[in-house]
Amino acid sequence: MALFGKKKSESAAGQPGEWYYCIRHGKVEEGPECKATDRLGPYPSAAEAARALETAHDRNEVWDKDPDWSDDEGEQSR
């Protein structure tokens, strides 16, 4: 009997058009090939998946400057 109602063949199968970036292997993949802890995505295109590290870096820069997401107690605006 399959756990969580998924057949073994469905557990790793991706959807056509879902793109991921594997940080372990440094490659773009269609559908999830590598385990979730090693990948970023899904992205709507291979080109966007290829920019995954740059996108994550850009988002982190914005969040680091957002006072609502600050870890420092004196800087929080809530």
Residue, then its C-alpha position, 0 to 999 in steps of 0.5 A: m500500500a502506498l503512503f499518503g495515497k501516492k503511487k511510487s511512480e507518481s512520487a518523483a514525477g514532475q509536471p511538463g513545463e515545471w522547471y527547477y534548478c538543482i543547487r547540488h548539481g548546478k543544473v536546470e531540470e524539467g520536473p523534479e529530478c533531485k530531492a526537494t532539499d537540493r532544488l529551487g522552483p518550480y519556475p515557468s521556464a528553463a531560462e527562469a530556472a537558470r536564474a534561480l540563484e540570482t533571483a534568490h539573491d535579489r529577493n534576499e537583498v530586499w528582505d534583508k532591508d525590510p524592517d518587518w522581516s528583521d531579526d533584530e528586536g530594536e529594528q522591528s516595526r510591529 
